[in-house]
Amino acid sequence: MRYMLVLLTACADVRAATLSDGRPFTPPVVYARWYHDVEVCSGIHRDAYERITWYAVPGEQFTTGYKAYAVGYWDDHRIYLAESRLSDSNTVKHEILHELNGPGHPSVFDRCRLR
């Protein structure tokens, strides 16, 4: 019986977080500076920062429905970040660049070193 209990506990931990597990949060002040940094490196300027809704997804990574494991995800003025990456400037800037540039990873991502 002890082994079965351990097995059930292990199975409960297997489920990865999903976008629906994300909870809105107020971004730290530094995100606005990072947004400006991405505008400068990309050459794309938009008044979109205030339109972004930020979500923290529990854990180190999550599933998006089409990608098995992600640490960040952008979808039309919504940015989802794994809780473990909320302070990681590269992850946050990468998703900000999607807000400015849209889907895909064109050469502007290389120019900003955010692949």
C-alpha positions as CSV (number, residue, x, y, z in Angstrom):
1,M,0.0,0.0,0.0
2,R,2.9,2.4,0.7
3,Y,4.1,2.1,-2.8
4,M,0.7,2.8,-4.3
5,L,0.5,6.0,-2.3
6,V,3.9,7.2,-3.6
7,L,2.9,6.4,-7.1
8,L,-0.3,8.4,-6.8
9,T,1.6,11.3,-5.4
10,A,4.1,11.2,-8.2
11,C,1.3,11.2,-10.8
12,A,-0.3,14.2,-9.3
13,D,2.9,16.2,-9.8
14,V,3.1,15.3,-13.5
15,R,0.5,17.7,-14.9
16,A,2.1,20.8,-16.3
17,A,0.6,24.2,-15.8
18,T,-1.3,25.6,-18.8
19,L,-2.2,29.2,-19.9
20,S,-5.5,28.9,-18.0
21,D,-3.5,28.5,-14.8
22,G,-2.0,32.0,-15.3
23,R,-3.0,34.8,-12.9
24,P,-2.9,38.5,-13.8
25,F,-0.3,40.5,-12.1
26,T,0.9,44.1,-12.1
27,P,4.3,44.3,-13.8
28,P,7.2,45.7,-12.0
29,V,8.4,49.2,-13.0
30,V,11.4,47.7,-14.8
31,Y,9.2,46.1,-17.4
32,A,8.4,49.6,-18.9
33,R,12.2,50.2,-19.2
34,W,12.6,46.8,-20.9
35,Y,9.7,47.7,-23.3
36,H,11.5,50.9,-24.2
37,D,14.8,48.9,-24.7
38,V,13.1,46.5,-27.1
39,E,11.5,49.5,-29.0
40,V,15.0,50.9,-29.4
41,C,16.8,47.7,-30.5
42,S,13.9,46.7,-32.9
43,G,13.2,50.1,-34.3
44,I,9.5,49.4,-33.8
45,H,7.7,52.0,-31.8
46,R,4.1,51.4,-30.6
47,D,2.0,52.8,-27.8
48,A,1.1,49.4,-26.6
49,Y,2.7,48.9,-23.2
50,E,-0.4,50.0,-21.3
51,R,-2.6,47.5,-23.3
52,I,-0.6,44.5,-22.2
53,T,-2.2,42.2,-19.6
54,W,0.5,40.2,-17.8
55,Y,-0.1,36.7,-16.4
56,A,2.1,34.6,-14.1
57,V,1.9,30.9,-14.7
58,P,2.9,28.7,-11.8
59,G,6.2,26.8,-12.0
60,E,9.2,26.8,-14.3
61,Q,7.4,26.1,-17.6
62,F,3.9,25.5,-19.0
63,T,2.1,24.2,-22.0
64,T,0.4,26.5,-24.5
65,G,-1.8,24.1,-26.5
66,Y,0.6,23.8,-29.3
67,K,4.0,24.0,-27.6
68,A,4.8,21.3,-25.0
69,Y,7.0,23.5,-22.7
70,A,7.2,27.3,-22.7
71,V,8.6,29.9,-20.3
72,G,6.9,32.8,-22.1
73,Y,4.0,33.2,-24.5
74,W,2.4,36.2,-26.2
75,D,-1.2,36.4,-27.6
76,D,-2.7,39.7,-28.7
77,H,-1.8,42.0,-25.8
78,R,-1.5,39.2,-23.3
79,I,1.9,38.0,-22.1
80,Y,2.2,34.8,-20.0
81,L,5.4,34.2,-18.1
82,A,6.4,31.2,-16.0
83,E,6.8,32.4,-12.4
84,S,10.4,31.3,-12.5
85,R,11.0,33.8,-15.3
86,L,9.3,36.9,-14.0
87,S,12.6,38.6,-13.4
88,D,14.4,37.2,-16.5
89,S,14.9,40.2,-18.8
90,N,15.5,38.1,-21.9
91,T,12.3,36.1,-21.5
92,V,10.2,39.3,-20.8
93,K,11.9,41.2,-23.6
94,H,11.3,38.3,-26.0
95,E,7.5,38.4,-25.3
96,I,7.5,42.2,-25.5
97,L,9.0,42.0,-29.0
98,H,6.1,39.8,-30.0
99,E,3.8,42.5,-28.7
100,L,5.6,45.0,-31.0
101,N,6.2,42.7,-34.0
102,G,3.6,40.0,-33.9
103,P,4.0,36.3,-34.2
104,G,7.0,34.5,-35.6
105,H,10.7,35.2,-35.1
106,P,12.0,37.3,-38.0
107,S,15.5,38.9,-38.1
108,V,14.5,41.6,-35.7
109,F,14.7,38.9,-32.9
110,D,18.4,38.3,-33.9
111,R,19.0,42.1,-34.0
112,C,17.7,42.3,-30.4
113,R,19.4,39.0,-29.4
114,L,16.1,37.6,-28.3
115,R,15.8,34.3,-30.2
